[in-house]
Structures are given as structure tokens and as C-alpha cells.
Amino acid sequence: MVNRLRLWTGVHSWSSLICTLFLLLLCVTGLPLVFHDEIDAWLGATIQAPALPADAPLASLSAVVASAEARYPGEFIQSMSWVQGGPHTMLVFMAKELRAGFGGYHALVIDARTAAVLSEPRQRVRLTQVLLALHRELFVGLPGMLLMGVMGLLFVVSIVTGAMIYGPFAQKIGFGEVRRGRSKRLKWLDLHNLLGIVLLAWTLVVGVTGVINTLADPLFAYWRGGQLTDMLAPWHGKPTPTPLVSLDRALAAAERAVPGTTPESVAFPYSAFGSPHHYMIWMQGRTPLTSRLMTPVLVDAETAAVTDARGLPWYLRALELSRPLHFGDYGSLPLKLIWAAFDLLTIVVLVSGVYLWVVRRKRPSGGEVAA
């Protein structure tokens, strides 16, 4: 039993030490990201539609398309979003050439009720975008994401081994007890153990969902090369129809194919991220949970017939459900405040763990087992 406890103690100590610096970075950058919606609104990064009566009808999508094309004649709409633009607004991406890549397009914010252009956001980087890039990938893309994934796995190992160590430890001094009358090291040891156990479930959830999120790019690439390729195979090499069927007809067909959903975004046939022969309409559920579960619907841009509609595979569904859970986005402000408090307490656990390791290295062997 003693040898096993020493083994778990060693695994806990070294797995924690290796990932601590990265975890501190994740906690510091993750704290403001919990409130990314509020920060974007405070910094003026979101566009508010003008006040209209609550029962004001929505404009047709054909009117929205016409408004965008009138603003930039000769350009091509790449995609439209019902979500990113905010309430009563739509975000329309346009480009001068067909199937433009990232950076080759610009955005218009259009009022979904009047089809009027409200704004043309500049391609400036928001504070929350910088923090998210640092949090996800250390500004180095996929290698940074995979490195963060490894650090997340080490974090999960440290959580599990810490819990295994705390069981025998709590039997000696009592569960949750903090020895205040002893040395400073013992007090911090007890606080470290107590906070670690209190945060056990939360840190496991955040750690596991964080690891899943680091695999987003490889998982979507795998899906594009597999299921999406199969969906598009019958139309490979076919040209883009001229003219396109109206987006209103295409959306109506998608809603009939996947009842109980609403549109999240649509990739036009001109887009590099869809099909040259289809509108690719992404449909989502209507509840906070099902709104994270997307279904891509391929609508023939010539006939408005739905040619395919498949739910995402299990691994992408797990990914989409894990994203809001990681940042506490399933709830309103109260849940975000709880997430922020747990984030701050996790920083205390990390810093106290490093302190205990440094102090223990200075002590002769035979001291207490640190969890």
C-alpha cells in the first residue's frame, strides 16, 4: 500500500509540474473568455439593430441577398450567418472572386427585418479573439492545439491521482480539515488538498472538454474527407448553376427536411467551404442543448431539392456539446460567475502545488505525503 501510494504521489507530482505553467496560462486566458459575449458588447464589437416594434416581420432572404449584392455589384456572397451577427441581424460574407479562401472576403451586417446594411465591420482582431488564439493554440496553429491537448491529458492524470492520494490522507487527519496550528507548509498542504477535492468534478469536466476541443481541426478534417465527401460525390465536377434558386426556397426545403430546427448559417455555391452545386445550410436545434447539434443540409441550387441531410457523426457531436460546457456557455451570467470563481480557485491550487513541491525539495526525506 505504501509503495502504491508513493507511486501515485510521484505520478501526481510530475504530471502536475509538467503542465502547471500551461495550466496557469489557460486559467488566466480562460477567465475573460468565460465572459467573451459581455466583453465584446462592452468593447463595441457587436452591432445592434435599430429599435423596431417587437412584431416587425423579417425581410425575405432574397431581399437580404439583393441588398448585399447592390452594395457590392459583381461580387459573390460566400456565406451568411443568422447567429454571429446578433439579434435581428445577419452577417453576410462577400468576395470579389469565386470560392475565396480565408482573408479574401469582407463582411456586411444586415438588418434581418428591413434588409438594410447596418455596418461593414473592418477585419480587425478583437481582444477576445487574441485571448482565444492564445488559449487554444499558443498562436502556432495545430501544433499548439495538440500540445495543449497533451497538457490537458496530464492535468486529468494529476486530478485522478490527486484524488487517489487524498483518500488515505483524509483518513489520518479527517476529511476537509485544515491544520492551522502547525507549520505554514502543512496549512497550505491541507488547503491544496481541500480545494483540489472540492473542485474535482469541475476540473475533470473542464480538463476533459478542453482535451476534446484541441482535436477540433483534425476531427473536422476527417469528417470533410469522409462523410462530406460522400455527400458531395454524385455532383463532383458539376458547374455552379446560373441563376441560383432563391435562398428562401432553399431554406424552406431544408426546414422541411429537418423539422424542429432553425438555420445557423449557409455556405453559398460560390464558397470554398461548401459545394459548387448546392447551398449547404447548417440547421440547429431550438433548445440550449440541441442548438449545439448541427445538421448540414445540401440543397440543390438549381432545383431547391434536398439531396442529402445527415447528422454529424458522434465525435463531432461530442465536440460541439463540449465547447459550451468548457466555458460555461450553457447558462446565463450566474453560471459564468460560478465558472469564473472555480477558475480562480484552480489558480490557487496550481500555485500552492508548486509551492509545496519547492518546499518539499528543501526538506529531508520522510515528510508527509503531499497530494
TORPABA-234420 format. One line per 10 residues: number of its first residue (from 1); for each residue x, y, z of C-alpha. Coordinates in steps of 0.02 Angstrom, whole numbers. Layout:
<atoms>
NUM	X/Y/Z | ...
</atoms>
This chain:
<atoms>
1	0/0/0 | 140/120/45 | 233/84/-117 | 75/110/-218 | 42/275/-128 | 219/333/-166 | 193/286/-349 | 33/387/-361 | 117/531/-269 | 260/532/-394
11	142/524/-543 | 35/663/-469 | 184/775/-432 | 269/760/-601 | 112/763/-708 | 60/921/-615 | 230/1005/-628 | 248/973/-814 | 80/1052/-856 | 70/1187/-721
21	140/1331/-824 | 23/1292/-968 | -125/1273/-850 | -90/1441/-770 | -92/1517/-945 | -256/1427/-982 | -335/1486/-820 | -279/1667/-844 | -339/1675/-1025 | -492/1568/-992
31	-558/1685/-857 | -602/1830/-975 | -658/1707/-1110 | -797/1649/-994 | -868/1824/-1019 | -825/1842/-1203 | -1001/1895/-1253 | -1006/2030/-1120 | -830/2091/-1163 | -870/2101/-1349
41	-1027/2202/-1311 | -933/2317/-1192 | -796/2349/-1321 | -924/2384/-1457 | -881/2229/-1557 | -1065/2185/-1584 | -1184/2281/-1696 | -1355/2324/-1627 | -1503/2334/-1744 | -1613/2490/-1731
51	-1768/2478/-1622 | -1924/2419/-1712 | -2090/2351/-1649 | -2071/2178/-1574 | -2187/2104/-1704 | -2092/2178/-1852 | -2085/2044/-1987 | -1922/1977/-2056 | -1869/2025/-2231 | -1857/1888/-2360
61	-1687/1811/-2383 | -1696/1862/-2566 | -1706/2043/-2506 | -1554/2019/-2394 | -1458/1943/-2540 | -1512/2085/-2655 | -1459/2215/-2527 | -1285/2140/-2512 | -1263/2122/-2699 | -1323/2301/-2727
71	-1191/2364/-2606 | -1054/2270/-2699 | -1108/2234/-2879 | -1009/2097/-2963 | -953/2016/-2800 | -1005/1845/-2738 | -1088/1802/-2573 | -985/1668/-2488 | -1092/1634/-2335 | -1224/1705/-2218
81	-1248/1682/-2032 | -1403/1701/-1925 | -1309/1690/-1761 | -1145/1784/-1767 | -1224/1949/-1812 | -1327/1961/-1653 | -1515/1986/-1626 | -1612/2042/-1781 | -1453/2048/-1885 | -1369/1939/-2014
91	-1186/1929/-2056 | -1150/1915/-2242 | -977/1874/-2310 | -934/1930/-2487 | -782/1915/-2601 | -726/1976/-2770 | -691/1801/-2834 | -772/1630/-2827 | -725/1514/-2684 | -614/1641/-2597
101	-512/1575/-2452 | -491/1647/-2278 | -441/1830/-2287 | -512/1852/-2462 | -684/1910/-2406 | -764/2054/-2312 | -919/2064/-2204 | -1084/2158/-2204 | -1203/2168/-2057 | -1381/2175/-2122
111	-1543/2206/-2029 | -1644/2045/-2043 | -1808/2144/-2037 | -1775/2282/-2162 | -1632/2208/-2265 | -1538/2372/-2239 | -1349/2368/-2224 | -1307/2420/-2046 | -1119/2410/-2045 | -965/2348/-2135
121	-853/2283/-1996 | -670/2300/-2029 | -566/2142/-2021 | -492/2193/-1855 | -441/2071/-1721 | -544/2079/-1562 | -470/2061/-1389 | -568/1901/-1359 | -504/1829/-1523 | -324/1858/-1468
131	-358/1778/-1299 | -444/1630/-1380 | -300/1602/-1501 | -176/1605/-1356 | -289/1492/-1253 | -316/1364/-1392 | -155/1358/-1491 | -20/1475/-1420 | -27/1570/-1587 | 56/1424/-1679
141	-95/1334/-1751 | -120/1146/-1746 | 46/1104/-1659 | -3/1221/-1517 | -176/1143/-1505 | -103/968/-1494 | 24/1024/-1363 | -118/1097/-1260 | -209/932/-1280 | -61/838/-1207
151	-53/961/-1063 | -238/934/-1036 | -213/747/-1025 | -76/771/-896 | -195/883/-800 | -327/746/-798 | -196/621/-738 | -146/740/-598 | -329/760/-546 | -362/573/-539
161	-201/532/-446 | -230/676/-327 | -400/604/-282 | -323/432/-254 | -192/506/-138 | -316/608/-38 | -417/456/20 | -282/384/135 | -227/560/180 | -402/610/239
171	-413/455/348 | -267/520/451 | -323/699/484 | -507/699/438 | -593/749/277 | -581/935/240 | -481/977/395 | -352/1118/384 | -217/1112/517 | -194/1295/560
181	-90/1275/717 | 53/1185/631 | 181/1239/502 | 143/1351/355 | 180/1207/238 | 52/1094/322 | -81/1229/313 | -52/1251/126 | -46/1064/102 | -217/1046/182
191	-288/1193/82 | -216/1121/-78 | -295/953/-42 | -462/1026/11 | -480/1141/-140 | -425/1002/-256 | -561/886/-192 | -694/1024/-193 | -651/1065/-374 | -630/883/-426
201	-787/866/-533 | -770/1038/-612 | -585/1019/-656 | -619/848/-732 | -759/920/-839 | -655/1069/-896 | -499/962/-921 | -585/827/-1024 | -685/951/-1130 | -527/1052/-1157
211	-437/899/-1224 | -583/863/-1340 | -581/1042/-1405 | -397/1030/-1453 | -446/895/-1578 | -571/1006/-1669 | -468/1037/-1826 | -416/855/-1854 | -593/793/-1820 | -673/914/-1943
221	-539/875/-2073 | -577/690/-2051 | -763/725/-2073 | -735/830/-2229 | -629/692/-2305 | -757/558/-2262 | -942/591/-2237 | -946/760/-2326 | -850/692/-2475 | -977/550/-2488
231	-1120/675/-2482 | -1045/778/-2624 | -979/635/-2732 | -1128/623/-2853 | -1105/807/-2902 | -917/808/-2917 | -862/917/-3062 | -1033/991/-3096 | -1034/1180/-3126 | -1120/1309/-3018
241	-1299/1336/-3081 | -1345/1502/-3160 | -1452/1579/-3096 | -1464/1511/-2920 | -1631/1462/-2849 | -1689/1586/-2717 | -1620/1561/-2543 | -1797/1570/-2472 | -1846/1414/-2570 | -1686/1326/-2520
251	-1712/1364/-2335 | -1893/1309/-2341 | -1837/1143/-2413 | -1705/1123/-2277 | -1832/1159/-2140 | -1948/1026/-2210 | -1805/901/-2217 | -1752/932/-2036 | -1909/985/-1940 | -1892/1067/-1770
261	-1733/1159/-1817 | -1681/1335/-1865 | -1543/1393/-1983 | -1374/1438/-1911 | -1278/1478/-2071 | -1272/1441/-2256 | -1125/1418/-2373 | -1166/1477/-2548 | -1115/1381/-2704 | -983/1515/-2730
271	-897/1469/-2566 | -739/1365/-2548 | -815/1286/-2393 | -967/1206/-2471 | -1021/1131/-2637 | -1018/1220/-2807 | -1188/1145/-2846 | -1275/1168/-2678 | -1324/1282/-2539 | -1252/1199/-2384
281	-1371/1253/-2246 | -1322/1215/-2067 | -1475/1183/-1960 | -1476/1183/-1770 | -1600/1136/-1632 | -1707/1260/-1540 | -1654/1223/-1360 | -1491/1275/-1273 | -1432/1094/-1288 | -1490/1048/-1463
291	-1435/1216/-1532 | -1259/1145/-1521 | -1302/996/-1629 | -1286/1044/-1812 | -1356/956/-1965 | -1285/1002/-2135 | -1419/1002/-2270 | -1370/1002/-2454 | -1500/1092/-2561 | -1480/1088/-2749
301	-1450/1268/-2802 | -1539/1236/-2968 | -1697/1145/-2912 | -1711/1180/-2723 | -1720/992/-2693 | -1636/923/-2537 | -1506/799/-2598 | -1436/748/-2428 | -1455/788/-2244 | -1353/693/-2116
311	-1324/725/-1933 | -1144/747/-1884 | -1053/589/-1825 | -1038/553/-1640 | -863/626/-1623 | -915/795/-1691 | -1073/794/-1587 | -966/763/-1432 | -853/906/-1486 | -996/1028/-1512
321	-1076/984/-1345 | -909/1001/-1254 | -872/1178/-1315 | -1003/1274/-1215 | -978/1159/-1065 | -794/1207/-1064 | -832/1393/-1047 | -997/1382/-951 | -1099/1443/-1100 | -1248/1331/-1063
331	-1310/1451/-930 | -1330/1637/-908 | -1223/1755/-806 | -1242/1661/-639 | -1163/1503/-713 | -1024/1606/-790 | -988/1683/-620 | -976/1509/-545 | -856/1457/-684 | -751/1612/-650
341	-744/1576/-463 | -690/1397/-495 | -558/1461/-617 | -484/1574/-483 | -484/1433/-355 | -396/1321/-480 | -258/1452/-495 | -238/1441/-305 | -223/1251/-317 | -92/1263/-454
351	14/1394/-366 | 3/1305/-198 | 54/1142/-281 | 213/1221/-348 | 247/1299/-178 | 227/1130/-91 | 344/1046/-214 | 478/1179/-192 | 466/1173/-3 | 470/984/0
361	627/980/-107 | 712/1081/29 | 657/963/167 | 740/798/213 | 651/642/152 | 520/561/261 | 398/707/269 | 213/697/239 | 144/634/77 | 81/782/-23
371	-72/763/-130
</atoms>
